[in-house]
Amino acid sequence: MTMHTNDRYQRGLEKLREIDGEAGERVLHSLEDIAPDFARYLIEFPFGDIYSRPGLDLKSREIAVVAALTALGNAAPQLKVHIQGALNVGVGRTEIVETIMQMAVYAGFPAALNGLFAAKEVFAQGEMPAQA
């Protein structure tokens, strides 16, 4: 069982680095002093198990995450990390904006507005490739 857990962790850590780079690692480090087990769970389950599954490419997965976090309306820090992650895996700015705008239909205008402002903040950081 330990080997399986180590495999999940390694696979998840690689996937996190591929998607989120330093931002993902900062989240892990911020949990070290309060909930190191939670940091491990965060790597093993979402990234080691779910993100590593076949069936969807990383662009599709990140678009889904941006949509879900926008619809939640209460996860701006995580939304910003995943907007940057989406850019990192090749999702364009226009695709991100359209995904967030689409959420106005299902989650309401306030959630979509919050999402758009989060995207604007990430885009202004200039860390992502200039994409349409």
C-alpha positions as CSV (number, residue, x, y, z in Angstrom):
1,M,0.0,0.0,0.0
2,T,2.9,2.4,0.7
3,M,4.2,1.8,-2.7
4,H,0.8,2.6,-4.3
5,T,0.6,5.8,-2.2
6,N,4.1,6.8,-3.2
7,D,3.3,6.2,-6.8
8,R,0.1,8.4,-6.5
9,Y,2.1,11.1,-4.8
10,Q,4.9,11.1,-7.4
11,R,2.4,11.0,-10.3
12,G,0.4,13.8,-8.7
13,L,3.4,16.0,-8.0
14,E,4.6,15.7,-11.6
15,K,1.1,16.6,-12.9
16,L,0.8,19.5,-10.5
17,R,4.2,20.9,-11.7
18,E,3.1,20.4,-15.3
19,I,-0.1,22.4,-14.8
20,D,0.5,24.9,-12.1
21,G,4.3,25.2,-11.8
22,E,5.4,27.3,-8.9
23,A,1.9,28.4,-7.9
24,G,0.9,24.8,-7.1
25,E,4.1,24.3,-5.1
26,R,3.4,27.5,-3.1
27,V,0.0,26.1,-2.1
28,L,1.7,22.9,-0.8
29,H,4.3,24.9,1.1
30,S,1.6,27.1,2.7
31,L,0.0,23.9,4.2
32,E,3.2,22.5,5.6
33,D,2.8,24.1,9.0
34,I,-0.9,23.6,9.5
35,A,-2.0,20.5,7.5
36,P,0.8,18.5,5.8
37,D,-1.5,15.5,5.4
38,F,-4.0,17.7,3.5
39,A,-1.2,18.8,1.2
40,R,-0.4,15.1,0.5
41,Y,-4.1,14.4,-0.2
42,L,-4.2,17.4,-2.5
43,I,-1.4,15.8,-4.6
44,E,-2.5,12.2,-4.4
45,F,-6.2,12.4,-5.2
46,P,-6.9,15.3,-7.6
47,F,-3.5,15.3,-9.4
48,G,-2.3,11.7,-8.9
49,D,-5.6,10.0,-9.6
50,I,-8.1,12.4,-11.4
51,Y,-5.8,14.6,-13.5
52,S,-3.7,11.7,-14.5
53,R,-6.6,9.7,-15.9
54,P,-7.0,9.2,-19.7
55,G,-10.0,10.5,-21.4
56,L,-9.6,14.3,-21.2
57,D,-6.6,16.3,-22.1
58,L,-5.2,18.9,-19.7
59,K,-6.8,21.8,-21.6
60,S,-10.2,20.2,-21.3
61,R,-9.7,19.5,-17.6
62,E,-8.5,23.0,-16.8
63,I,-11.5,24.5,-18.7
64,A,-13.8,22.4,-16.6
65,V,-12.0,23.5,-13.4
66,V,-12.2,27.2,-14.4
67,A,-16.0,26.7,-15.0
68,A,-16.5,24.9,-11.7
69,L,-14.6,27.3,-9.6
70,T,-16.3,30.3,-11.3
71,A,-19.7,28.7,-10.6
72,L,-18.8,28.1,-7.0
73,G,-18.3,31.9,-6.6
74,N,-16.3,31.6,-3.4
75,A,-13.0,30.2,-4.5
76,A,-11.2,33.2,-6.1
77,P,-7.6,32.2,-5.0
78,Q,-8.1,28.7,-6.4
79,L,-9.7,30.1,-9.5
80,K,-6.7,32.4,-10.2
81,V,-4.3,29.4,-9.8
82,H,-6.4,27.4,-12.3
83,I,-6.7,30.3,-14.7
84,Q,-2.9,30.4,-14.7
85,G,-2.8,26.6,-15.0
86,A,-5.2,26.8,-18.0
87,L,-2.9,29.2,-19.7
88,N,0.1,27.0,-18.9
89,V,-1.5,24.0,-20.7
90,G,-2.5,26.0,-23.8
91,V,-5.9,27.4,-23.1
92,G,-6.2,30.8,-24.7
93,R,-7.4,34.0,-22.9
94,T,-10.5,34.1,-25.1
95,E,-11.4,30.5,-24.2
96,I,-11.0,31.4,-20.5
97,V,-13.1,34.5,-20.8
98,E,-15.8,32.7,-22.8
99,T,-15.9,29.8,-20.3
100,I,-16.3,32.3,-17.4
101,M,-19.0,34.2,-19.3
102,Q,-20.9,30.9,-20.0
103,M,-21.2,30.5,-16.2
104,A,-23.4,33.6,-16.0
105,V,-26.2,31.4,-17.4
106,Y,-25.7,28.6,-14.8
107,A,-24.2,30.4,-11.8
108,G,-25.4,34.0,-12.2
109,F,-23.9,37.3,-13.2
110,P,-22.2,37.9,-9.8
111,A,-20.2,34.6,-10.1
112,A,-19.3,35.4,-13.7
113,L,-18.2,38.9,-12.8
114,N,-16.0,37.7,-10.0
115,G,-14.5,35.1,-12.4
116,L,-13.9,37.8,-15.0
117,F,-12.2,40.0,-12.5
118,A,-10.0,37.1,-11.3
119,A,-9.0,36.4,-15.0
120,K,-8.3,40.1,-15.5
121,E,-5.9,40.0,-12.5
122,V,-4.1,36.9,-13.7
123,F,-3.8,38.3,-17.3
124,A,-2.4,41.5,-15.9
125,Q,0.4,39.6,-14.2
126,G,1.9,39.0,-17.6
127,E,3.2,35.5,-16.6
128,M,1.3,33.7,-19.4
129,P,1.9,33.5,-23.1
130,A,0.1,36.1,-25.1
131,Q,-2.8,34.2,-26.6
132,A,-6.0,35.3,-28.2
